[in-house]
């Protein structure tokens, strides 16, 4: 079930922004290689949990992660759970 705007805003993980069409966060890194390594960890997490980002963009010292559950037509609890797990990758 997709989340309402109110539920989404109330439950957005730290650092994430968005609306019912998708949530995203940009992560900063000291080097391009550090960002690319983080993106690989996000990809491996996605494979493990079978919930993949809509977009995983590697830029110079930045990685942007975006989630939306297309099969449900918006943001779901799965997206929030995935966003929290991505946040956890930054502290491990």
Secondary structure as UniProt FT lines:
FT   HELIX           5..11
FT   TURN            14..15
FT   STRAND          17..19
FT   TURN            20..21
FT   STRAND          22..28
FT   HELIX           32..49
FT   STRAND          55..59
FT   TURN            60..61
FT   STRAND          62..67
FT   HELIX           70..72
FT   HELIX           77..90
//
